[in-house]
């Protein structure tokens, strides 16, 4: 049987030109976030299965790539006990474990920057992969809304550095979502399921949301009341006005905090970035406890980043509460936007290629290698390669790869 040359679906391959753009964008991301004081860390892609299935990851817990036990442990296992670890589905849960394990050696608050692969056993489609790179920034140990303001402004600035405009930041609070559900007398044990359904609003519409809520066995009148709160919402409505219009009672500090986050962050971003209150914003992860946010690119109708406050997750790994807030950026989606719209043109510099004919003497070959090394010491990119029979095609490919100078080498 012949081997399969194509990759597993949803596991993308990256050609040299793709990698050049990717590395450029990652450098921009790192440089921008480091200016805000974020510090680079790394966590393993493999996590304990107990952590991955701890009811923190919402729908993503259904998409775990599980890893079987090895050796005797596997032979002695049955049923649900076959796996002891799995591939991480995001960077937030591993960060929480990392912080709990290393907090004594980290500053407070700790501003973390992670760039790494995540895995979800999802159905591959445009903009959705089984393996994908996430760029996360998080602030741990800060209970104030300064963290949210900086996360939003830093990420908006980063996108502007990548020539991305038309940025819209949608902001909400899990406390508001809970207050809306409570106002309709929905059972508290069903709130997370209700929020997951509401999160599908953009895909299935308000009628679809209503239908799925009724399938849960919720009261019809209460469901109608709930859905009406998400119809005909003004794009410029503020949090306080929206809650008053719907007669929602909520702690005033929630409204004040969210209003301050939106107003303060708006002053710190460019004119092409809008920050708005959106009561339909859910974010699928059940670990969020407070403000949540999502960035969409209006010109491309695409969400590229999201996050929020998760004050209870780190405490599950240690015996103390650690306030935390983070933003996750989908690198693959950002790269797609940049590539498809030519937002960044890479400067390959004056790269040189020496193509050596097959009959060239060894002395000449040595001279070319010595010359190439001298050029490299001066900071130039130099390729030394055999000259192929189809030199025209070879040169075309080199030019596409950024080699502006191509030298054919023959015997004198």
Legacy VTK file of the C-alpha trace (Angstrom):
# vtk DataFile Version 3.0
C-alpha trace
ASCII
DATASET POLYDATA
POINTS 412 float
0.000 0.000 0.000
1.384 3.398 -0.968
1.790 6.082 1.680
-0.457 9.167 1.751
1.319 12.355 0.658
-1.396 14.817 1.689
-1.643 16.019 5.316
-4.505 15.142 7.635
-7.467 17.436 6.964
-7.359 20.599 9.004
-3.601 20.299 9.601
-2.135 22.969 7.297
1.282 22.846 5.667
3.317 26.013 5.227
5.475 26.768 2.196
8.618 28.962 2.448
6.821 32.141 1.331
4.053 31.422 3.843
6.627 30.972 6.590
8.389 34.219 5.671
5.153 36.174 6.145
4.282 34.193 9.284
7.659 34.899 10.908
7.397 38.598 9.992
3.939 38.870 11.561
4.986 36.958 14.690
7.961 39.317 15.119
5.598 42.304 14.844
3.261 40.764 17.416
6.102 40.037 19.850
7.659 43.484 19.425
4.344 45.288 19.963
3.323 43.328 23.038
6.784 43.519 24.608
6.489 47.323 24.474
3.470 46.932 26.767
5.502 44.851 29.225
4.289 41.367 28.269
6.826 38.581 28.856
7.225 35.552 26.580
6.636 32.074 28.058
6.068 28.574 26.682
3.806 25.748 27.885
3.615 22.100 26.673
1.110 21.178 23.955
0.197 18.051 25.974
-1.932 18.511 29.103
-3.353 16.187 31.760
-6.738 14.842 30.652
-8.179 15.810 34.063
-7.370 19.449 33.327
-8.717 19.375 29.781
-12.039 17.845 30.877
-12.602 20.004 33.964
-15.735 21.722 32.573
-13.766 24.900 31.855
-13.514 24.742 28.069
-17.168 24.763 27.042
-17.852 23.141 23.671
-14.111 22.662 23.086
-14.068 19.800 25.590
-15.936 17.770 22.970
-13.088 18.403 20.507
-10.096 17.070 22.450
-7.444 14.999 20.704
-6.921 12.408 23.440
-3.677 10.475 23.911
-3.744 6.816 24.938
-1.807 5.572 27.913
1.376 3.701 27.135
2.668 0.191 27.910
1.292 -1.622 30.961
-0.891 1.335 31.937
-2.782 0.958 28.660
-3.061 -2.822 28.972
-4.605 -2.464 32.430
-7.083 0.262 31.417
-10.644 0.028 30.138
-13.349 2.356 28.809
-13.001 5.997 29.839
-9.732 5.189 31.605
-7.783 4.612 28.359
-6.387 8.163 28.121
-4.323 10.121 30.612
-3.531 13.239 28.586
-4.460 15.134 25.435
-3.489 17.975 23.121
-4.396 21.414 24.455
-7.396 23.124 22.822
-6.279 26.626 23.824
-3.485 28.408 25.697
-5.513 29.715 28.649
-5.910 26.516 30.635
-2.196 25.601 30.291
-1.299 29.156 31.353
-3.426 28.827 34.488
-1.638 25.604 35.436
1.735 27.198 34.563
1.076 30.219 36.783
-0.073 28.098 39.726
3.095 26.014 39.387
5.519 28.940 38.960
3.870 31.949 40.648
6.569 32.233 43.332
9.101 33.045 40.593
6.938 35.524 38.658
6.234 39.254 39.157
2.797 40.461 40.299
0.897 41.303 38.256
2.353 38.977 35.650
1.886 39.955 32.007
2.221 36.839 29.888
2.756 36.438 26.132
2.326 32.990 24.562
2.558 31.977 20.913
1.929 28.309 20.223
-0.072 25.550 18.584
-3.516 24.462 19.760
-5.560 21.490 18.556
-9.288 20.838 18.198
-10.916 17.798 16.581
-13.219 20.111 14.648
-14.724 19.937 11.167
-12.232 21.794 8.935
-13.573 24.758 6.958
-12.442 28.196 5.802
-10.832 29.953 8.737
-11.205 26.900 11.001
-8.426 24.336 11.416
-7.665 21.333 13.603
-4.168 22.637 14.253
-3.724 26.377 14.561
-1.424 28.940 16.119
-2.721 31.175 18.884
-1.116 34.324 20.238
-2.280 35.018 23.783
-1.639 37.902 26.123
-2.811 37.655 29.728
-2.560 39.686 32.908
-2.550 37.596 36.098
-2.818 39.032 39.589
-4.620 42.275 38.644
-8.198 42.583 39.898
-8.742 46.067 38.435
-10.145 46.913 35.019
-6.762 48.374 34.057
-6.013 44.891 32.726
-8.966 44.952 30.307
-8.103 48.446 29.081
-4.518 47.481 28.327
-5.390 44.141 26.714
-7.819 45.830 24.322
-5.586 48.795 23.485
-2.465 46.627 23.058
-4.234 44.232 20.689
-5.821 47.030 18.654
-2.395 48.665 18.346
-0.875 45.360 17.277
-3.438 44.936 14.478
-2.817 48.492 13.289
0.919 47.702 13.167
-0.010 44.932 10.714
-1.853 47.454 8.484
-5.241 46.016 9.458
-8.017 48.618 9.658
-11.774 48.547 10.190
-11.383 47.057 13.678
-14.462 46.637 15.853
-14.123 45.537 19.483
-17.350 44.137 20.954
-17.549 44.190 24.747
-19.951 42.576 27.219
-19.916 41.125 30.732
-20.896 37.643 31.908
-22.722 39.313 34.798
-25.017 40.983 32.258
-25.666 37.667 30.525
-26.571 36.138 33.875
-28.849 39.069 34.738
-30.723 38.718 31.425
-31.261 34.994 32.027
-32.327 35.607 35.610
-34.784 38.296 34.488
-36.576 35.609 32.460
-36.559 33.188 35.411
-34.515 30.604 33.524
-33.144 27.833 35.799
-29.579 28.697 36.811
-28.328 25.194 36.036
-29.250 25.801 32.366
-27.609 29.195 31.987
-24.385 27.902 30.425
-26.387 25.922 27.845
-28.546 28.987 27.139
-25.435 31.115 26.610
-23.969 28.552 24.203
-27.169 28.744 22.141
-27.141 32.560 22.198
-23.532 32.425 20.995
-24.860 30.925 17.735
-27.012 34.010 17.009
-24.895 35.163 14.057
-25.166 31.717 12.450
-28.764 30.634 13.131
-30.547 33.949 13.670
-32.930 34.881 16.468
-35.550 32.368 15.273
-32.977 29.591 15.455
-31.975 30.675 18.949
-35.609 30.693 20.050
-36.227 27.243 18.579
-33.225 25.698 20.343
-34.143 27.341 23.652
-37.640 25.882 23.439
-36.106 22.456 22.790
-34.520 22.751 26.248
-38.016 22.789 27.699
-37.929 26.456 28.709
-41.160 28.376 29.222
-42.451 29.756 25.894
-43.347 33.229 27.209
-40.026 33.555 29.009
-38.185 32.463 25.860
-40.033 35.049 23.756
-39.204 37.743 26.314
-35.549 36.682 26.314
-35.203 36.735 22.533
-36.858 40.156 22.220
-34.024 41.624 24.282
-31.649 40.794 21.419
-33.762 42.201 18.575
-33.229 45.605 16.948
-30.338 46.606 19.199
-28.870 49.986 18.283
-25.197 49.767 17.321
-24.390 52.764 19.508
-26.394 51.747 22.580
-24.484 52.006 25.838
-24.621 49.424 28.587
-26.626 51.506 31.067
-29.294 52.521 28.520
-29.725 48.955 27.257
-30.269 47.564 30.751
-32.730 50.339 31.639
-34.706 49.737 28.427
-35.114 46.075 29.378
-35.735 46.695 33.097
-32.690 44.658 34.120
-31.528 44.975 37.724
-27.782 44.570 38.156
-24.976 45.683 40.452
-24.098 49.253 39.444
-20.373 48.499 39.674
-20.681 46.121 36.694
-22.118 48.892 34.519
-19.588 51.452 35.744
-16.641 49.113 35.132
-17.764 48.181 31.615
-18.454 51.812 30.700
-15.004 52.854 31.942
-13.311 50.057 29.989
-15.026 51.075 26.749
-14.460 54.826 27.200
-10.825 54.518 28.295
-9.808 51.972 25.662
-11.450 54.038 22.912
-9.112 56.940 23.705
-6.062 54.690 23.372
-6.764 53.226 19.923
-6.725 54.654 16.407
-9.603 56.337 14.604
-10.268 53.178 12.558
-11.057 51.181 15.705
-14.508 51.205 17.313
-15.198 49.812 20.777
-18.876 49.046 21.394
-21.128 47.374 23.934
-22.797 44.239 22.531
-25.207 42.315 24.815
-25.252 39.367 22.368
-21.546 38.662 22.877
-21.083 35.423 24.832
-17.657 33.849 24.221
-18.020 30.072 24.426
-15.719 29.313 27.339
-17.513 28.722 30.621
-14.472 29.880 32.604
-15.174 33.576 31.936
-16.401 35.417 35.031
-16.592 39.120 34.104
-15.941 41.403 31.114
-15.560 39.618 27.771
-14.498 41.017 24.406
-14.073 40.043 20.788
-12.417 41.748 17.827
-13.937 41.521 14.389
-12.742 43.026 11.130
-15.810 44.675 9.647
-14.388 44.837 6.122
-13.854 41.073 6.098
-16.753 39.975 8.346
-14.295 37.930 10.381
-13.581 37.527 14.082
-9.830 37.413 14.746
-9.451 37.702 18.524
-11.379 37.268 21.737
-10.985 37.009 25.456
-12.142 38.111 28.859
-11.739 37.851 32.608
-11.406 34.435 34.250
-10.891 35.033 37.968
-11.648 31.490 39.132
-9.563 29.225 36.891
-6.077 29.644 38.372
-7.503 29.001 41.841
-8.549 25.514 40.742
-4.842 24.663 40.486
-3.795 26.270 43.773
-5.414 27.111 47.086
-5.803 30.844 46.498
-7.791 33.127 44.213
-5.792 34.678 41.377
-7.533 37.276 39.234
-6.777 36.878 35.535
-7.754 38.403 32.220
-6.607 37.542 28.700
-6.889 38.031 24.963
-6.399 35.279 22.366
-5.499 36.173 18.783
-6.082 33.737 15.924
-2.870 33.959 13.913
-4.149 31.875 10.987
-7.083 34.219 10.391
-4.906 37.311 10.606
-2.426 35.801 8.146
-5.261 34.965 5.737
-6.469 38.573 5.788
-2.949 39.948 5.302
-2.088 37.511 2.505
-5.365 37.731 0.569
-5.327 41.535 0.641
-1.569 42.127 0.226
-1.457 44.220 3.387
2.250 43.540 3.934
4.964 43.425 1.292
8.103 41.762 2.552
11.472 43.268 1.738
13.769 40.364 0.953
16.761 42.658 0.615
19.488 41.932 -1.924
19.513 38.131 -1.743
22.032 36.493 -4.072
22.096 33.009 -5.596
25.188 31.403 -7.145
24.286 28.584 -9.566
27.303 26.350 -10.141
27.532 24.359 -13.374
28.315 20.679 -12.938
31.712 20.839 -14.706
33.129 23.656 -12.557
36.488 22.771 -10.978
36.853 22.378 -7.218
39.077 25.478 -6.942
36.320 27.624 -8.439
33.736 26.032 -6.135
35.904 26.863 -3.116
36.226 30.479 -4.295
32.434 30.795 -4.559
31.909 29.359 -1.062
34.515 31.771 0.357
32.863 34.721 -1.392
29.434 33.607 -0.158
30.701 33.415 3.435
32.141 36.942 3.219
28.809 38.254 1.919
26.931 36.474 4.726
29.211 38.099 7.315
28.078 41.440 5.876
24.473 40.472 6.566
23.469 39.332 3.080
21.437 36.231 2.232
23.431 34.014 -0.125
22.493 30.678 -1.675
25.003 28.361 -3.351
23.323 25.692 -5.450
23.973 23.413 -8.448
22.757 24.827 -11.751
19.916 22.636 -13.055
19.378 21.658 -16.680
16.130 23.621 -16.680
17.840 26.776 -15.435
15.024 29.056 -16.607
12.493 27.425 -14.266
15.075 27.300 -11.478
15.691 31.041 -11.773
11.982 31.841 -11.860
11.480 29.972 -8.595
14.471 31.713 -7.011
13.127 35.120 -8.030
9.771 34.264 -6.445
11.674 33.325 -3.297
13.252 36.803 -3.206
16.623 36.301 -4.902
17.137 39.494 -6.885
20.684 38.647 -8.003
21.367 35.305 -9.699
24.888 34.481 -10.856
25.723 31.580 -13.183
29.125 30.105 -12.286
31.287 28.465 -14.945
34.979 27.681 -15.285
36.997 30.737 -16.307
LINES 1 413
412 0 1 2 3 4 5 6 7 8 9 10 11 12 13 14 15 16 17 18 19 20 21 22 23 24 25 26 27 28 29 30 31 32 33 34 35 36 37 38 39 40 41 42 43 44 45 46 47 48 49 50 51 52 53 54 55 56 57 58 59 60 61 62 63 64 65 66 67 68 69 70 71 72 73 74 75 76 77 78 79 80 81 82 83 84 85 86 87 88 89 90 91 92 93 94 95 96 97 98 99 100 101 102 103 104 105 106 107 108 109 110 111 112 113 114 115 116 117 118 119 120 121 122 123 124 125 126 127 128 129 130 131 132 133 134 135 136 137 138 139 140 141 142 143 144 145 146 147 148 149 150 151 152 153 154 155 156 157 158 159 160 161 162 163 164 165 166 167 168 169 170 171 172 173 174 175 176 177 178 179 180 181 182 183 184 185 186 187 188 189 190 191 192 193 194 195 196 197 198 199 200 201 202 203 204 205 206 207 208 209 210 211 212 213 214 215 216 217 218 219 220 221 222 223 224 225 226 227 228 229 230 231 232 233 234 235 236 237 238 239 240 241 242 243 244 245 246 247 248 249 250 251 252 253 254 255 256 257 258 259 260 261 262 263 264 265 266 267 268 269 270 271 272 273 274 275 276 277 278 279 280 281 282 283 284 285 286 287 288 289 290 291 292 293 294 295 296 297 298 299 300 301 302 303 304 305 306 307 308 309 310 311 312 313 314 315 316 317 318 319 320 321 322 323 324 325 326 327 328 329 330 331 332 333 334 335 336 337 338 339 340 341 342 343 344 345 346 347 348 349 350 351 352 353 354 355 356 357 358 359 360 361 362 363 364 365 366 367 368 369 370 371 372 373 374 375 376 377 378 379 380 381 382 383 384 385 386 387 388 389 390 391 392 393 394 395 396 397 398 399 400 401 402 403 404 405 406 407 408 409 410 411
